[in-house]
Amino acid sequence: MADLIFLTGPTRSGKSRRAVDIAAAWGDGVVFVATYRSDSGDPEMADRVHRHRAERPAAWRTLEAPDDMAQALRELRPAPSGAVIDSIVLWLADRLDQDDAGLIAAWERQLDGLRAAPHPVIVVGDETGWGPVPMDKELRRFRDLAGLLGQRTAARASQAWLMVAGCALRLK
């Protein structure tokens, strides 16, 4: 069973940087799993993806696997020494047209596959509910689902960390 590490926190809290720091100890065989579809046509998001890629070691592979991350990692050759999944909320945003129960079940299947991996896995999440309750129904739904998926990930993780202002606080 894989060592599953969950990193969560608010926006720009240092989650991705901490994930890179942890995974760097796993060598050059690390795979960064992008849950975002790079062909979405969003130039600001493409720039953000480019900046994150520049912060990772050059030897790391990037795997775009927005549909089934666990399966894509299983099929990857050579097998990775570890994987960084960034992030739950991007995965969720791509599926908001699905019903809540289906989304939660799909995430549970991903967690099952990631826990079965022969290598360590870091999952990055976001704490989206630290501000006012959104006035928009869909934004409230997104916030609530992101929180539920984060809870389920933390429950299955061997380690859970909260990132705030670049500082890590171990939750479990």
N, CA and C atoms as an extended XYZ file, in Angstrom:
516
Properties=species:S:1:pos:R:3:atomname:S:1:resname:S:1:resid:I:1 pbc="F F F"
N         0.841       -1.173        0.000 N   MET     1
C         0.000        0.000        0.000 CA  MET     1
C         0.891        1.242        0.000 C   MET     1
N         0.546        2.205       -0.821 N   ALA     2
C         1.342        3.425       -0.975 CA  ALA     2
C         1.233        4.326        0.246 C   ALA     2
N         2.303        5.067        0.474 N   ASP     3
C         2.276        6.137        1.449 CA  ASP     3
C         1.535        7.288        0.771 C   ASP     3
N         0.380        7.667        1.307 N   LEU     4
C        -0.415        8.749        0.739 CA  LEU     4
C        -0.288        9.959        1.653 C   LEU     4
N         0.206       11.051        1.093 N   ILE     5
C         0.424       12.292        1.839 CA  ILE     5
C        -0.539       13.333        1.293 C   ILE     5
N        -1.301       13.949        2.180 N   PHE     6
C        -2.269       14.974        1.781 CA  PHE     6
C        -1.775       16.329        2.263 C   PHE     6
N        -1.682       17.283        1.338 N   LEU     7
C        -1.315       18.660        1.643 CA  LEU     7
C        -2.495       19.549        1.312 C   LEU     7
N        -2.949       20.319        2.279 N   THR     8
C        -4.079       21.202        2.040 CA  THR     8
C        -3.801       22.574        2.641 C   THR     8
N        -4.576       23.525        2.242 N   GLY     9
C        -4.436       24.881        2.752 CA  GLY     9
C        -5.086       25.856        1.798 C   GLY     9
N        -5.077       27.127        2.167 N   PRO    10
C        -5.683       28.139        1.301 CA  PRO    10
C        -4.822       28.413        0.063 C   PRO    10
N        -5.350       29.206       -0.824 N   THR    11
C        -4.659       29.594       -2.046 CA  THR    11
C        -3.332       30.266       -1.727 C   THR    11
N        -2.310       29.928       -2.502 N   ARG    12
C        -0.966       30.519       -2.397 CA  ARG    12
C        -0.343       30.322       -1.016 C   ARG    12
N        -0.630       29.182       -0.391 N   SER    13
C        -0.108       28.908        0.947 CA  SER    13
C         1.197       28.132        0.938 C   SER    13
N         1.628       27.669       -0.244 N   GLY    14
C         2.874       26.921       -0.342 CA  GLY    14
C         2.692       25.424       -0.505 C   GLY    14
N         1.466       24.997       -0.823 N   LYS    15
C         1.178       23.566       -0.949 CA  LYS    15
C         2.008       22.907       -2.050 C   LYS    15
N         2.001       23.486       -3.227 N   SER    16
C         2.716       22.883       -4.356 CA  SER    16
C         4.222       22.887       -4.107 C   SER    16
N         4.731       23.952       -3.540 N   ARG    17
C         6.163       24.018       -3.242 CA  ARG    17
C         6.549       22.949       -2.220 C   ARG    17
N         5.713       22.766       -1.204 N   ARG    18
C         5.970       21.732       -0.187 CA  ARG    18
C         5.913       20.345       -0.827 C   ARG    18
N         4.979       20.132       -1.738 N   ALA    19
C         4.886       18.848       -2.429 CA  ALA    19
C         6.170       18.566       -3.199 C   ALA    19
N         6.684       19.559       -3.876 N   VAL    20
C         7.930       19.400       -4.630 CA  VAL    20
C         9.083       19.090       -3.671 C   VAL    20
N         9.145       19.794       -2.563 N   ASP    21
C        10.217       19.565       -1.589 CA  ASP    21
C        10.189       18.136       -1.050 C   ASP    21
N         9.019       17.637       -0.711 N   ILE    22
C         8.899       16.265       -0.202 CA  ILE    22
C         9.276       15.258       -1.282 C   ILE    22
N         8.704       15.427       -2.461 N   ALA    23
C         8.902       14.454       -3.538 CA  ALA    23
C        10.326       14.457       -4.085 C   ALA    23
N        11.040       15.545       -3.918 N   ALA    24
C        12.425       15.601       -4.417 CA  ALA    24
C        13.286       14.505       -3.795 C   ALA    24
N        12.943       14.073       -2.599 N   ALA    25
C        13.688       13.001       -1.936 CA  ALA    25
C        13.473       11.648       -2.612 C   ALA    25
N        12.496       11.552       -3.480 N   TRP    26
C        12.202       10.291       -4.155 CA  TRP    26
C        12.999       10.111       -5.445 C   TRP    26
N        13.857       11.065       -5.774 N   GLY    27
C        14.718       10.947       -6.950 CA  GLY    27
C        14.119       11.564       -8.202 C   GLY    27
N        14.767       11.268       -9.321 N   ASP    28
C        14.379       11.850      -10.603 CA  ASP    28
C        13.185       11.158      -11.258 C   ASP    28
N        12.719       10.056      -10.695 N   GLY    29
C        11.632        9.306      -11.313 CA  GLY    29
C        10.247        9.764      -10.908 C   GLY    29
N        10.158       10.930      -10.282 N   VAL    30
C         8.859       11.438       -9.837 CA  VAL    30
C         8.021       11.872      -11.040 C   VAL    30
N         6.739       11.623      -10.945 N   VAL    31
C         5.793       12.046      -11.969 CA  VAL    31
C         4.834       13.053      -11.342 C   VAL    31
N         4.687       14.179      -12.007 N   PHE    32
C         3.719       15.189      -11.610 CA  PHE    32
C         2.457       14.928      -12.414 C   PHE    32
N         1.362       14.650      -11.720 N   VAL    33
C         0.104       14.333      -12.390 CA  VAL    33
C        -0.768       15.579      -12.404 C   VAL    33
N        -0.990       16.090      -13.594 N   ALA    34
C        -1.810       17.284      -13.773 CA  ALA    34
C        -3.263       16.864      -13.927 C   ALA    34
N        -4.110       17.411      -13.086 N   THR    35
C        -5.541       17.101      -13.154 CA  THR    35
C        -6.288       18.117      -14.004 C   THR    35
N        -5.547       19.059      -14.549 N   TYR    36
C        -6.104       20.138      -15.357 CA  TYR    36
C        -5.932       19.806      -16.831 C   TYR    36
N        -6.930       20.100      -17.632 N   ARG    37
C        -6.835       19.888      -19.078 CA  ARG    37
C        -6.151       21.100      -19.702 C   ARG    37
N        -4.950       20.903      -20.234 N   SER    38
C        -4.179       22.026      -20.772 CA  SER    38
C        -4.811       22.627      -22.028 C   SER    38
N        -5.755       21.940      -22.626 N   ASP    39
C        -6.403       22.444      -23.835 CA  ASP    39
C        -7.694       23.201      -23.521 C   ASP    39
N        -7.830       23.696      -22.303 N   SER    40
C        -9.077       24.342      -21.893 CA  SER    40
C        -9.275       25.720      -22.514 C   SER    40
N        -8.210       26.320      -23.036 N   GLY    41
C        -8.326       27.633      -23.661 CA  GLY    41
C        -8.281       28.790      -22.684 C   GLY    41
N        -7.827       28.563      -21.460 N   ASP    42
C        -7.735       29.605      -20.442 CA  ASP    42
C        -6.279       30.073      -20.349 C   ASP    42
N        -5.934       31.238      -20.935 N   PRO    43
C        -4.526       31.670      -20.963 CA  PRO    43
C        -3.933       31.921      -19.570 C   PRO    43
N        -4.733       32.451      -18.645 N   GLU    44
C        -4.204       32.691      -17.296 CA  GLU    44
C        -3.862       31.371      -16.627 C   GLU    44
N        -4.719       30.360      -16.804 N   MET    45
C        -4.451       29.051      -16.203 CA  MET    45
C        -3.252       28.389      -16.880 C   MET    45
N        -3.111       28.551      -18.169 N   ALA    46
C        -1.953       28.002      -18.875 CA  ALA    46
C        -0.665       28.622      -18.346 C   ALA    46
N        -0.691       29.913      -18.055 N   ASP    47
C         0.475       30.583      -17.481 CA  ASP    47
C         0.780       30.044      -16.085 C   ASP    47
N        -0.240       29.817      -15.311 N   ARG    48
C        -0.072       29.260      -13.959 CA  ARG    48
C         0.559       27.869      -14.040 C   ARG    48
N         0.078       27.038      -14.965 N   VAL    49
C         0.632       25.695      -15.162 CA  VAL    49
C         2.109       25.797      -15.556 C   VAL    49
N         2.421       26.719      -16.444 N   HIS    50
C         3.809       26.909      -16.884 CA  HIS    50
C         4.712       27.304      -15.710 C   HIS    50
N         4.247       28.203      -14.857 N   ARG    51
C         5.035       28.624      -13.678 CA  ARG    51
C         5.280       27.458      -12.733 C   ARG    51
N         4.254       26.661      -12.479 N   HIS    52
C         4.413       25.504      -11.601 CA  HIS    52
C         5.399       24.508      -12.201 C   HIS    52
N         5.317       24.285      -13.504 N   ARG    53
C         6.225       23.342      -14.160 CA  ARG    53
C         7.675       23.808      -14.020 C   ARG    53
N         7.908       25.116      -14.108 N   ALA    54
C         9.269       25.662      -13.977 CA  ALA    54
C         9.813       25.484      -12.564 C   ALA    54
N         8.944       25.345      -11.570 N   GLU    55
C         9.383       25.166      -10.186 CA  GLU    55
C         9.758       23.723       -9.864 C   GLU    55
N         9.436       22.787      -10.755 N   ARG    56
C         9.734       21.375      -10.512 CA  ARG    56
C        11.073       21.003      -11.132 C   ARG    56
N        11.719       19.961      -10.595 N   PRO    57
C        12.960       19.484      -11.213 CA  PRO    57
C        12.741       19.114      -12.680 C   PRO    57
N        13.706       19.447      -13.504 N   ALA    58
C        13.583       19.222      -14.951 CA  ALA    58
C        13.438       17.744      -15.309 C   ALA    58
N        13.988       16.853      -14.494 N   ALA    59
C        13.940       15.424      -14.802 CA  ALA    59
C        12.564       14.807      -14.560 C   ALA    59
N        11.712       15.486      -13.805 N   TRP    60
C        10.392       14.938      -13.520 CA  TRP    60
C         9.535       14.909      -14.776 C   TRP    60
N         8.757       13.878      -14.897 N   ARG    61
C         7.796       13.791      -15.996 CA  ARG    61
C         6.480       14.427      -15.564 C   ARG    61
N         5.770       14.957      -16.543 N   THR    62
C         4.424       15.472      -16.302 CA  THR    62
C         3.454       14.571      -17.040 C   THR    62
N         2.438       14.137      -16.337 N   LEU    63
C         1.422       13.262      -16.892 CA  LEU    63
C         0.083       13.979      -16.794 C   LEU    63
N        -0.502       14.302      -17.928 N   GLU    64
C        -1.847       14.878      -17.916 CA  GLU    64
C        -2.823       13.717      -17.848 C   GLU    64
N        -3.484       13.611      -16.707 N   ALA    65
C        -4.399       12.492      -16.489 CA  ALA    65
C        -5.640       12.985      -15.759 C   ALA    65
N        -6.400       13.858      -16.384 N   PRO    66
C        -7.565       14.404      -15.690 CA  PRO    66
C        -8.696       13.403      -15.504 C   PRO    66
N        -8.664       12.296      -16.234 N   ASP    67
C        -9.783       11.361      -16.138 CA  ASP    67
C        -9.560       10.284      -15.081 C   ASP    67
N        -8.538        9.466      -15.238 N   ASP    68
C        -8.266        8.383      -14.292 CA  ASP    68
C        -6.788        8.407      -13.944 C   ASP    68
N        -6.448        9.158      -12.918 N   MET    69
C        -5.057        9.337      -12.510 CA  MET    69
C        -4.420        8.022      -12.082 C   MET    69
N        -5.134        7.253      -11.273 N   ALA    70
C        -4.581        6.006      -10.756 CA  ALA    70
C        -4.260        5.042      -11.894 C   ALA    70
N        -5.166        4.904      -12.844 N   GLN    71
C        -4.939        4.013      -13.990 CA  GLN    71
C        -3.773        4.513      -14.841 C   GLN    71
N        -3.717        5.801      -15.106 N   ALA    72
C        -2.625        6.359      -15.902 CA  ALA    72
C        -1.276        6.112      -15.231 C   ALA    72
N        -1.214        6.230      -13.918 N   LEU    73
C         0.030        5.949      -13.198 CA  LEU    73
C         0.391        4.474      -13.275 C   LEU    73
N        -0.598        3.593      -13.160 N   ARG    74
C        -0.333        2.148      -13.267 CA  ARG    74
C         0.254        1.785      -14.618 C   ARG    74
N        -0.202        2.447      -15.677 N   GLU    75
C         0.232        2.114      -17.031 CA  GLU    75
C         1.526        2.805      -17.439 C   GLU    75
N         2.001        3.739      -16.648 N   LEU    76
C         3.169        4.540      -17.001 CA  LEU    76
C         4.441        3.693      -16.963 C   LEU    76
N         5.239        3.787      -18.014 N   ARG    77
C         6.530        3.086      -18.099 CA  ARG    77
C         7.615        4.071      -18.482 C   ARG    77
N         8.717        4.090      -17.772 N   PRO    78
C         8.969        3.300      -16.580 CA  PRO    78
C         8.108        3.777      -15.421 C   PRO    78
N         7.905        2.871      -14.470 N   ALA    79
C         7.084        3.205      -13.307 CA  ALA    79
C         7.741        4.340      -12.530 C   ALA    79
N         6.960        5.217      -11.959 N   PRO    80
C         7.527        6.347      -11.217 CA  PRO    80
C         8.074        5.934       -9.852 C   PRO    80
N         8.958        6.768       -9.317 N   SER    81
C         9.442        6.577       -7.949 CA  SER    81
C         8.477        7.216       -6.956 C   SER    81
N         7.585        8.030       -7.437 N   GLY    82
C         6.581        8.698       -6.627 CA  GLY    82
C         5.744        9.578       -7.533 C   GLY    82
N         4.632       10.052       -7.004 N   ALA    83
C         3.736       10.891       -7.810 CA  ALA    83
C         3.208       12.045       -6.971 C   ALA    83
N         3.031       13.179       -7.634 N   VAL    84
C         2.411       14.363       -7.031 CA  VAL    84
C         1.153       14.660       -7.830 C   VAL    84
N         0.014       14.658       -7.166 N   ILE    85
C        -1.274       14.945       -7.797 CA  ILE    85
C        -1.671       16.370       -7.404 C   ILE    85
N        -1.804       17.254       -8.382 N   ASP    86
C        -2.084       18.660       -8.083 CA  ASP    86
C        -3.159       19.163       -9.037 C   ASP    86
N        -4.377       19.259       -8.700 N   SER    87
C        -4.927       19.233       -7.371 CA  SER    87
C        -6.338       18.690       -7.394 C   SER    87
N        -6.868       18.463       -6.190 N   ILE    88
C        -8.248       17.982       -6.071 CA  ILE    88
C        -9.229       18.975       -6.681 C   ILE    88
N        -9.060       20.261       -6.404 N   VAL    89
C       -10.066       21.223       -6.865 CA  VAL    89
C       -10.082       21.356       -8.379 C   VAL    89
N        -8.937       21.197       -9.042 N   LEU    90
C        -8.944       21.221      -10.505 CA  LEU    90
C        -9.644       19.982      -11.051 C   LEU    90
N        -9.398       18.838      -10.418 N   TRP    91
C       -10.092       17.608      -10.800 CA  TRP    91
C       -11.601       17.807      -10.638 C   TRP    91
N       -11.995       18.374       -9.499 N   LEU    92
C       -13.404       18.614       -9.215 CA  LEU    92
C       -14.031       19.594      -10.203 C   LEU    92
N       -13.348       20.680      -10.489 N   ALA    93
C       -13.890       21.713      -11.373 CA  ALA    93
C       -14.224       21.156      -12.753 C   ALA    93
N       -13.475       20.154      -13.174 N   ASP    94
C       -13.693       19.552      -14.491 CA  ASP    94
C       -14.911       18.631      -14.509 C   ASP    94
N       -15.493       18.355      -13.339 N   ARG    95
C       -16.577       17.385      -13.243 CA  ARG    95
C       -17.849       17.936      -12.618 C   ARG    95
N       -17.983       19.228      -12.524 N   LEU    96
C       -19.141       19.792      -11.840 CA  LEU    96
C       -20.466       19.522      -12.532 C   LEU    96
N       -20.414       19.010      -13.754 N   ASP    97
C       -21.653       18.654      -14.437 CA  ASP    97
C       -22.200       17.316      -13.942 C   ASP    97
N       -21.437       16.594      -13.112 N   GLN    98
C       -21.883       15.318      -12.562 CA  GLN    98
C       -22.617       15.549      -11.240 C   GLN    98
N       -23.396       14.556      -10.832 N   ASP    99
C       -24.099       14.683       -9.551 CA  ASP    99
C       -23.108       14.451       -8.407 C   ASP    99
N       -23.464       14.947       -7.229 N   ASP   100
C       -22.565       14.902       -6.075 CA  ASP   100
C       -22.152       13.477       -5.720 C   ASP   100
N       -23.114       12.563       -5.675 N   ALA   101
C       -22.801       11.179       -5.302 CA  ALA   101
C       -21.833       10.555       -6.299 C   ALA   101
N       -22.022       10.835       -7.578 N   GLY   102
C       -21.116       10.309       -8.605 CA  GLY   102
C       -19.714       10.868       -8.471 C   GLY   102
N       -19.612       12.165       -8.165 N   LEU   103
C       -18.308       12.788       -7.964 CA  LEU   103
C       -17.575       12.180       -6.778 C   LEU   103
N       -18.273       12.019       -5.683 N   ILE   104
C       -17.651       11.460       -4.482 CA  ILE   104
C       -17.216       10.015       -4.733 C   ILE   104
N       -18.055        9.232       -5.395 N   ALA   105
C       -17.704        7.845       -5.706 CA  ALA   105
C       -16.495        7.786       -6.642 C   ALA   105
N       -16.451        8.681       -7.618 N   ALA   106
C       -15.305        8.712       -8.541 CA  ALA   106
C       -14.024        9.055       -7.797 C   ALA   106
N       -14.095        9.999       -6.848 N   TRP   107
C       -12.897       10.344       -6.076 CA  TRP   107
C       -12.466        9.177       -5.181 C   TRP   107
N       -13.434        8.482       -4.599 N   GLU   108
C       -13.103        7.307       -3.775 CA  GLU   108
C       -12.382        6.248       -4.614 C   GLU   108
N       -12.807        6.054       -5.862 N   ARG   109
C       -12.117        5.095       -6.746 CA  ARG   109
C       -10.685        5.552       -7.014 C   ARG   109
N       -10.497        6.857       -7.200 N   GLN   110
C        -9.139        7.364       -7.395 CA  GLN   110
C        -8.286        7.101       -6.150 C   GLN   110
N        -8.845        7.371       -4.977 N   LEU   111
C        -8.104        7.125       -3.739 CA  LEU   111
C        -7.752        5.647       -3.579 C   LEU   111
N        -8.684        4.759       -3.923 N   ASP   112
C        -8.392        3.317       -3.867 CA  ASP   112
C        -7.188        2.986       -4.744 C   ASP   112
N        -7.189        3.508       -5.965 N   GLY   113
C        -6.090        3.237       -6.889 CA  GLY   113
C        -4.782        3.850       -6.440 C   GLY   113
N        -4.834        5.049       -5.897 N   LEU   114
C        -3.611        5.702       -5.440 CA  LEU   114
C        -3.039        4.997       -4.216 C   LEU   114
N        -3.903        4.531       -3.322 N   ARG   115
C        -3.428        3.797       -2.143 CA  ARG   115
C        -2.810        2.454       -2.531 C   ARG   115
N        -3.224        1.883       -3.652 N   ALA   116
C        -2.689        0.599       -4.107 CA  ALA   116
C        -1.377        0.744       -4.886 C   ALA   116
N        -0.959        1.965       -5.141 N   ALA   117
C         0.259        2.197       -5.931 CA  ALA   117
C         1.487        1.658       -5.210 C   ALA   117
N         2.499        1.232       -5.956 N   PRO   118
C         3.733        0.721       -5.348 CA  PRO   118
C         4.731        1.833       -5.000 C   PRO   118
N         4.288        3.066       -5.032 N   HIS   119
C         5.167        4.209       -4.777 CA  HIS   119
C         4.402        5.240       -3.958 C   HIS   119
N         5.105        6.153       -3.290 N   PRO   120
C         4.409        7.191       -2.515 CA  PRO   120
C         3.676        8.174       -3.423 C   PRO   120
N         2.610        8.745       -2.885 N   VAL   121
C         1.776        9.690       -3.629 CA  VAL   121
C         1.462       10.883       -2.729 C   VAL   121
N         1.607       12.070       -3.276 N   ILE   122
C         1.179       13.294       -2.600 CA  ILE   122
C        -0.047       13.811       -3.335 C   ILE   122
N        -1.087       14.137       -2.583 N   VAL   123
C        -2.286       14.745       -3.153 CA  VAL   123
C        -2.400       16.150       -2.572 C   VAL   123
N        -2.525       17.130       -3.456 N   VAL   124
C        -2.680       18.532       -3.046 CA  VAL   124
C        -4.156       18.892       -3.116 C   VAL   124
N        -4.647       19.495       -2.047 N   GLY   125
C        -6.031       19.951       -1.990 CA  GLY   125
C        -6.075       21.434       -1.679 C   GLY   125
N        -7.258       21.962       -1.535 N   ASP   126
C        -7.435       23.372       -1.214 CA  ASP   126
C        -8.522       23.523       -0.181 C   ASP   126
N        -8.290       24.388        0.765 N   GLU   127
C        -9.319       24.752        1.740 CA  GLU   127
C       -10.055       25.952        1.159 C   GLU   127
N       -11.191       25.684        0.551 N   THR   128
C       -11.926       26.735       -0.154 CA  THR   128
C       -12.985       27.410        0.708 C   THR   128
N       -13.239       26.903        1.895 N   GLY   129
C       -14.338       27.420        2.697 CA  GLY   129
C       -13.919       28.340        3.823 C   GLY   129
N       -12.796       29.019        3.707 N   TRP   130
C       -12.313       29.873        4.785 CA  TRP   130
C       -12.823       31.298        4.705 C   TRP   130
N       -13.605       31.595        3.718 N   GLY   131
C       -14.131       32.947        3.558 CA  GLY   131
C       -15.628       32.961        3.768 C   GLY   131
N       -16.242       34.039        3.346 N   PRO   132
C       -17.696       34.137        3.469 CA  PRO   132
C       -18.401       33.042        2.660 C   PRO   132
N       -19.603       32.732        3.053 N   VAL   133
C       -20.411       31.774        2.300 CA  VAL   133
C       -20.749       32.419        0.965 C   VAL   133
N       -20.399       31.755       -0.149 N   PRO   134
C       -20.697       32.348       -1.455 CA  PRO   134
C       -22.199       32.545       -1.656 C   PRO   134
N       -22.548       33.606       -2.337 N   MET   135
C       -23.955       33.885       -2.617 CA  MET   135
C       -24.497       32.991       -3.733 C   MET   135
N       -23.623       32.514       -4.593 N   ASP   136
C       -24.017       31.704       -5.739 CA  ASP   136
C       -24.137       30.221       -5.343 C   ASP   136
N       -25.228       29.611       -5.749 N   LYS   137
C       -25.504       28.213       -5.398 CA  LYS   137
C       -24.408       27.272       -5.896 C   LYS   137
N       -23.949       27.437       -7.121 N   GLU   138
C       -22.919       26.550       -7.674 CA  GLU   138
C       -21.576       26.734       -6.963 C   GLU   138
N       -21.260       27.967       -6.555 N   LEU   139
C       -20.027       28.187       -5.798 CA  LEU   139
C       -20.107       27.519       -4.424 C   LEU   139
N       -21.285       27.560       -3.788 N   ARG   140
C       -21.454       26.866       -2.501 CA  ARG   140
C       -21.300       25.362       -2.693 C   ARG   140
N       -21.866       24.842       -3.768 N   ARG   141
C       -21.747       23.406       -4.066 CA  ARG   141
C       -20.286       23.026       -4.273 C   ARG   141
N       -19.566       23.821       -5.055 N   PHE   142
C       -18.151       23.564       -5.300 CA  PHE   142
C       -17.368       23.562       -3.989 C   PHE   142
N       -17.592       24.593       -3.171 N   ARG   143
C       -16.898       24.706       -1.889 CA  ARG   143
C       -17.183       23.487       -1.015 C   ARG   143
N       -18.444       23.092       -0.945 N   ASP   144
C       -18.822       21.950       -0.109 CA  ASP   144
C       -18.207       20.648       -0.622 C   ASP   144
N       -18.238       20.446       -1.935 N   LEU   145
C       -17.649       19.224       -2.499 CA  LEU   145
C       -16.134       19.197       -2.303 C   LEU   145
N       -15.470       20.333       -2.485 N   ALA   146
C       -14.023       20.384       -2.261 CA  ALA   146
C       -13.709       20.010       -0.814 C   ALA   146
N       -14.515       20.493        0.110 N   GLY   147
C       -14.321       20.137        1.512 CA  GLY   147
C       -14.535       18.659        1.779 C   GLY   147
N       -15.579       18.077        1.188 N   LEU   148
C       -15.842       16.645        1.365 CA  LEU   148
C       -14.729       15.790        0.781 C   LEU   148
N       -14.261       16.144       -0.419 N   LEU   149
C       -13.180       15.362       -1.024 CA  LEU   149
C       -11.898       15.485       -0.208 C   LEU   149
N       -11.653       16.673        0.342 N   GLY   150
C       -10.499       16.853        1.212 CA  GLY   150
C       -10.605       16.003        2.468 C   GLY   150
N       -11.782       15.960        3.072 N   GLN   151
C       -11.978       15.130        4.259 CA  GLN   151
C       -11.721       13.659        3.954 C   GLN   151
N       -12.235       13.202        2.846 N   ARG   152
C       -12.056       11.787        2.476 CA  ARG   152
C       -10.597       11.470        2.180 C   ARG   152
N        -9.909       12.425        1.578 N   THR   153
C        -8.492       12.212        1.294 CA  THR   153
C        -7.695       12.179        2.590 C   THR   153
N        -7.948       13.116        3.477 N   ALA   154
C        -7.233       13.147        4.761 CA  ALA   154
C        -7.486       11.864        5.551 C   ALA   154
N        -8.712       11.356        5.515 N   ALA   155
C        -9.026       10.138        6.252 CA  ALA   155
C        -8.233        8.941        5.736 C   ALA   155
N        -7.965        8.891        4.447 N   ARG   156
C        -7.252        7.763        3.838 CA  ARG   156
C        -5.732        7.964        3.824 C   ARG   156
N        -5.287        9.176        4.090 N   ALA   157
C        -3.861        9.494        4.006 CA  ALA   157
C        -3.111        9.004        5.243 C   ALA   157
N        -1.840        8.664        5.034 N   SER   158
C        -0.974        8.308        6.161 CA  SER   158
C        -0.459        9.565        6.846 C   SER   158
N        -0.379       10.654        6.098 N   GLN   159
C         0.010       11.952        6.645 CA  GLN   159
C        -0.925       13.013        6.058 C   GLN   159
N        -1.252       14.003        6.883 N   ALA   160
C        -2.026       15.152        6.400 CA  ALA   160
C        -1.375       16.404        6.970 C   ALA   160
N        -1.179       17.398        6.094 N   TRP   161
C        -0.505       18.642        6.455 CA  TRP   161
C        -1.355       19.827        6.036 C   TRP   161
N        -1.391       20.841        6.885 N   LEU   162
C        -2.033       22.104        6.562 CA  LEU   162
C        -0.934       23.118        6.282 C   LEU   162
N        -1.012       23.754        5.125 N   MET   163
C        -0.040       24.779        4.745 CA  MET   163
C        -0.690       26.158        4.923 C   MET   163
N         0.008       27.044        5.627 N   VAL   164
C        -0.443       28.423        5.804 CA  VAL   164
C         0.785       29.316        5.743 C   VAL   164
N         0.776       30.289        4.845 N   ALA   165
C         1.875       31.256        4.719 CA  ALA   165
C         3.231       30.571        4.555 C   ALA   165
N         3.243       29.456        3.817 N   GLY   166
C         4.482       28.737        3.568 CA  GLY   166
C         4.932       27.840        4.704 C   GLY   166
N         4.176       27.782        5.772 N   CYS   167
C         4.527       26.960        6.940 CA  CYS   167
C         3.628       25.723        6.978 C   CYS   167
N         4.230       24.596        7.345 N   ALA   168
C         3.492       23.336        7.392 CA  ALA   168
C         3.128       22.978        8.834 C   ALA   168
N         1.870       22.610        9.025 N   LEU   169
C         1.388       22.151       10.313 CA  LEU   169
C         0.883       20.734       10.128 C   LEU   169
N         1.507       19.783       10.825 N   ARG   170
C         1.099       18.378       10.670 CA  ARG   170
C        -0.236       18.150       11.367 C   ARG   170
N        -1.196       17.619       10.626 N   LEU   171
C        -2.520       17.308       11.152 CA  LEU   171
C        -2.602       15.868       11.629 C   LEU   171
N        -1.927       14.997       10.898 N   LYS   172
C        -1.864       13.578       11.300 CA  LYS   172
C        -0.667       12.917       10.655 C   LYS   172
